[in-house]
Amino acid sequence: MATPDQIKRCFLFFELLDDEIERVVKDCYVERFEDGQTILKEDDLGRDFYVILSGKVRLTKIVDGREIEITVLNKGEALGETVLPNESRRMTNIIASGTVDLLIIDQDTIFALYEKHPKIFGIIMLNLSRMLTTRLQQSNVAIAKMHERFRRAG
């Protein structure tokens, strides 16, 4: 079982009290992955959300038969957030970089909070929207930089 101190590092749980975090994680579990192990595959159907408790993960995508690294996520960061609003296909491969411990939170656990603990659910959803906004902004900057490189090269 993960402790509230480990979970507090994740932005998704920002502004939650220890007892509120414990309510969320009591139905979750931790899984360990070894270096190079594929955690998720692109296009897999998903219902789980993950918080990195230790280690790093690489997000990759296959483009024209080649594996392209999209980003690296570190301890305290979350991934798999696209399954929270609805079950969806994974957009990237997720690969362990070193030994990685992940807190696994399934979609049902999050949505059970809606009825039982609406304040916790609301804070998590607000933090999710903040996290997605930040990632979208970072993606836009990266796309603009790529565009500029291609413009200069072309």
ABEGO torsion letter per residue (X at the ends): XBBAAAAAABAAABGBBAAAAAAAAAABBBBBBBBGBBABBBGBBBABBBBBABEBBBBBBBBGGBBBBABBBBBGBBBGAAAAABBBBBABBBBBBEBBBBBBBBAAAAAAAAAABAAAAAAAAAAAAAAAAAAAAAAAAAAAAAAAAAAAAX
